[in-house]
Amino acid sequence: MPNYLNGFNKQGLIKWGGESSENFGMVVSAAPAFDKPIRKQTVYSVPGRNGSIIFQQDAFEDVERAYEVWIAEQTEEDSGGTPVSGTLPECIADFTAWLNSKPGYQELEDSFELDFFRLAYYSGGNNFTNQMMAVGHSTITFMCRPERFLKSAKTAVTVTNGTILNNPTKFTSKPLIHIEVSSPATIGITLGGNTINASVTDYINIDCDTMNAYRLATENKNSSISGSFPKMPPGANTVAITGSPSSVTIVPRYFTI
């Protein structure tokens, strides 16, 4: 059976929700457009006054990320030895099942912006052309949060009182903070001029993006915190810690748009 993927850019791949499009015999045939988000704002026109009154938010709308893709019928040789459904309808069914099986925002990476990832959801509705029951073509679109997160800033950094973290972007990030203690204590964390205090029994996670504190994924600890959620403006940010935690780690979540 001929390998219908020959001649396409095999580096044109996406990874979404922890799985690669390569697992489904799909390649991206062209780099996606550089669609940029729109700032959330309200503009008022005042009679008799030049210009407008603008109320701008420090937030942006979701943005589309569209990929032109091809899927070909597969053989074991085509897939590098990894078992893949053989016929075109089976490949398309597996591919669309993958896209529709993951609810909500998932991490989206592609081979066109190797240093960044996005948070994206897939709402479905795409159609595939059918070329002789051997090759299918479609455009799939993800709805993405406006941030392009730096992959280098998704790793937790161990910090102590006085640690300086440098935000290399022009945007203020909202970190994820993890605090551990050897015995119950109240710990204060100051970043970007905001201080949050947490009563910790063993450990706590403070998500400054969702403005939530939790211990386990389902154990809400918002009643254990007070103050303002820390942020990380562009440039140098000095971490101030009060109390005696056994460890504090921060996922910076630096991003651009």
N, C-alpha and C positions, 0 to 999 in steps of 0.2 A: 504494500500500500504506500503511495507517495506521501512524503512529509509536507503537508500544505503550509507548515509554518516557515519553511525555508523562504528567505527573501524578506521576511519581516524583521523588525528590530526586536530581537529577543531580550534586549535590556529594557524594553518598554513594559514594565510590570508595575502592579500595584499590590500593596499589602493592606488589608483592612480587617479589623477585628482579630488580628493575630494569624490570619491565613493569607497566603500569596495566591495571586491570580494564576501563577504558573502551575499550581496544583490542578487547575481546571482546564488546561490547554489553551489559555487565553493570553494574547499579547496586546499591548497598546501600540497602535500603529502611528500615532502622532502625539507630539507633546501638547498638553492642554494649554488653553489660553490663560493669560495672567489676569484673571478676574479679581478685582479688588473690592473690598466691602465698602458700604455706604455708612457714614456716621449717623447715629440716631440723633435727630435734631428736629426742632420745630421753628419755622420761619414765619414771622408775622409782618404784613405790610400795613403801615400806619398812614392813613390819609394826611397829606400835607407835610409829610416828613420824608427826607431823602433816605434812600436805603431801606433796610429792613431791621427788625429786632430778631435776633437769633438766640435761641436757647439750645445750646449744644450739650449733649451728654458725653461722658467719658466712656462711650460704648459704641459698638458697631453692629450692623445687621449681619445675618448669615450670608455666605457667599457660595455660589455654585462652583463645583469642580467637575468638569465634563471630560470624559475619555472616549476617544474613538477606538473601538476594540474589534478584534477578530478572534473567532474560535474555529478550529478545524477538528475534524474527526481524528481520533487518536489511536495509536497502537502503542504497545509496550515500549517499542523502540523510540517512538516520538516523545514519550514522557520520561525518557532517561531511565527506564526500568521501574518507574513508579506506576502501579496499576491505576489506570484511568478509564472511565467509560469510553466505549469505542465509537459509537455512531454520533453524528452531529446532534440529533435531538437529545441523546443522553448527556452529551457534554454541556449543551445549553441548559438542560434541566438541572444538572449538578451545579452549574455556575449560578443560575438564578436562585436556586435553593440556598446557596451560600450567602448571597446578597440579602435575601429576605429572612434569613434565620436569626439575624443579629439585631435586636431592637435598640433604639436610641443611639446616642453618640458612641462611636468606636474610633480607635486610632487609625488614621489613614496615612500611609506612606506611599511614595512612588519613586521610580528611578530617575525622575527629572529634577527633583529637589532633594538631594541626598542628605542634606543637613537639617531638614525640617520634617515635622509631622503635623497633622491636623486632627481635629476631632470632628467626625462627620457621621451623618446618618444617611441611609438609602431608603427612598420612598417608593421605589419600584416603577413599573409602567413602561419599561423599554421593550422594543421589538427588534428581532433579528431578521436580517435578510437571509434567504436560503439560496445558496449557489450550488446547484446540482447535488444537494444533500451531503456536501463535503465541507463547505466553508460558510460560516455565518458572520455577519457584520452588524454592529450596532453602536450606538452612543449611550454610555451609561453616565448618569449624573448623580453626584453626591452633594448633599447640602452640608456645608462646613461652617463651623464656628469661624469668626473672622481671624482668629489668631493662627499664625504659622509658628508653632512652638519649636525652639531649638532642641534637637535631640540631645545635645550636650548638657541641657539643663533639666533633663528628666531623671537624672541620677541624684540620689540623696547625698548631701554633703554634711559631714559631721562638723558642728560648730561649738565654740565655747564663747564665754564672755569676751567681747572685743574682736571677734572674728570679722573680717571685712569681706563682703561678697560684692562683686562688681557686675552690675547689670549692663551688658554691652549694647542694649537696644535703646530705642527712643520711647519705649512704652513701659508703664508701670506694671510689674507682674504681681501676682497674688499667690504666694507660695503655699506649699503643704508642709506643715511643721509636725514633727514627731518627738514627743518628750517621754523619757523613761526616768523613773525614780526607784531607789532601793527601798524606800519606806514612804508612806503618805506625806505629801508636801505640797505647798503652793509655789508654783513657778511662774515667773513673769518673763515674757519675751517682748522686746522692743525692736522694731524694724521700721524704717521710713517714717519715724515720728509717731507711730501708733504702738500702743502697749496693750498686750492681752495677758491676763492672769488666769492660770488654770489650777484647779485643785486636782491633784493626780494621786491615784492610789498605787498604780504600777506603771501604766503608760496611757497616753492619750494622743490622738491625731487631731490636728486643727487645720481644717481646709479653708484657707482664706478666700478662695474663689466662690465656693458654695456657701460660705459663712456658716459652717457646721463644725461641731466637735463630736468625735465618736471614739469608741474603744474598739469594739468589733464592728464589722460592717453594719450590723443591725442594732448596735448598742449606742443610742444617742447620749451624748454627754454635754449637750448645750447648757445644762443647768450647772455645769462645773466650771464654766468660763465667764469672765467679765472683762469689760474694756473694749478696745477697738481692734479689729483684725489687722495684723501687720501687712504692709505692702512694701514693694521694692522698686523705688523710682530708678530712672536711668542713672548710671554711675555707681560710685562707691556707697555701700550700705553697711554700716557697723551694727553688728548684733550685740544687744545688751541683754544679759540674763541675770535675773535675781532668783534667789533660792539656790538649792543644791541638787540639781538633777544629776542622775548618773550618766545620761547622754541626751543630746539634742541633735536632731538631723533636720535639714531643710531641703526640700525639692524646690529649686528656685522658679521653675516654669517661665523662664525668659521667653519672650515672643516678639515677633514683628508682624506686620500685615502685608 
